[in-house]
Amino acid sequence: MTETEDVSIAAATEKDIDGLARLIRTSFADVSRRFGLTPENCPRHPSNCTHEWIQGDLERGVHYFILSVAGEAVGCVGVEQASPATCYMERLAVSPEHRGCGYGTRLARHAVSRAKKMGAAYVGIGIIAADTGLKNFYEALGFEAGETKTFAHLPFEVAFMTILV
């Protein structure tokens, strides 16, 4: 990223649903390939994201934010308030060609800041436990590893992480 780049983060609206679904699918495609996730063995993985998923999220109160560079959406993140003290960060995504520019860090920090403004005491995330690179990314941001769980409907273990806001 250069100092002259026009980078902004804005709240998503209903008009952004299709673009969000496409961005999330594209951004998680490499994860699905790396871990052998398919629509059959993991239908709710973000690599299968649809318009209906995002529409349902918005109706449930999930707040999505889009990071744009020179007007092009290249990343997004969702924040859901699960309880007065707890927010979940969901579907943090950066398009593959824009990774390594600090956009994921900016989106994660924006989500944590948003959660704090919503009155949350902490933010939680769930990741594929075997994804050590992603775990390291979140730890560098201040997230702490919690429990790891196995779910019957998922072909991988989920590692939970939290950060105080």
N, C-alpha and C positions, 0 to 999 in steps of 0.2 A: 504494500500500500504506500502510495506517495502522499506527500502533504497536499497536493493539488486535487486528489480524488474527492469527489462529491459523495460522501458516505452518510446515510441517514437511517434511522430506525423509526418506523411509524407503526401505529396500531393497524391491524388488518380489519377489513370490513367484509361484508357479504360479497362484494364485487371481486374480492381477492381469493375466493374459495378455490376456483379451478387452478389458479396459479400456485396457491399453497400446496394443493394436493400433488400437482406435477413436480414442484420443487422438492417436496418431501420424498416422493417416489424415487426421483432421480438421485437425490442425496443419499438415500439408504440402499440403493441397488448394490453398491460394492460390499456393503455389510452382509446383505443377504447371500451374495456369492461366496464371500469369505467363510461364512458359517453354515452354508448349505441350507439356507432357509428358502422355502418355496410357498406358494399360495396354499398348497396341500398340507404341509407340516407346520406352517406358522401363518395362518391367514390374517392375523391382526398385526403382523410386522409392518412398520411404516413403509417398507418397500412396496406394499400393496395398497397404499393410501388412496382413498377415493374422495370425490366431491361429498358424498354422503357422510363420510367420517368427519370431515372438517365442519360441515353443516351441523352435525350432531354435537360436535365439540362446542361450537359457538352457542348453540341453543342451551347447552349445559353450563355455560358461563366461562368456558376457557377463553382467555385473552391471547390472541396471536399477535406477534410483532414481526414485521418484515424488515430485513436489512437490505437496503438498495445501494448500489454503486452506480453513480451517474444515471440514476433512474431505472436501472435494471435490478430486479429482485434476485439476490444471490444467496440469501439465508433467511431463516425464520426460527422462531421459538414460541412455544405455548406456555402459558402460566395458568394453572387451575388452583383456585382456593378450595381445598378439601375440607378445611375447618377454619375457625377464626385464627388459629395459631400455625396452620400448616398450608403451604402451597406446594404444588408439584410442578416441576419444570418438565415439559413434554416436547418431544419431536424437535429438539435442537438440530437444525440441518443447515449445512452450507454446501452449495453445489461443488462438485469435485474440482472444477477448473478454478475455483476461487478459494480453495483451502490453502492454509499456510500464510494467510494475510492478516490473521488476528480477528477475523470476523466471528468465529465461533466464541472466542473469549468475550468479544463485545456483546454478543447476543446473550451469553450466559450471565454476564454482569448486569445487563439490562433486565433480565428476568428476575434476578435476585433483588435488584433495586425496586422493581415493580412489586414484588412480593412484600418487601418492607413497607412500601406505601400502602399496601392493602392491609397492613397490620399483622402480618405473619411473623412468627418468631423464628421459623426455619423453613428451608426449602428442601424437598426431597426429590430424588431421582431414582430410577431403576434402569440398570444397564445389563447387557450380556456380561456375565461374570468373567468369561474367558477373554473379553476384550480389554487386555491390559493397557493398550495405548489409550483407550478412552478413559479407563480408570485413572491413569496417570494425568490425563488432561484435567479431569475434574479435581483430583487431589491438588494439582498446581493452583487451582482456583480457590482452594480452601475447603472443599468438600471432604468429609470423612467417611470412610467405609463403615458400613453397618453389617447387618446380617445378609446371608446369601440363602435364597430359597429356591426350591424346585416346584414347578407348577405342572400339573398333568397335561395342560393344553399347550405347553411350550417345550420345544426340543433343546432347551438350554437352561442353565441356572441363571437366576436374576440376582445381581448384587445391588443392594440398596445403599445409597449414599445421602448424606445430609450436610447442610451448611446453616449455621446460625446467621440471621440477618440483622 
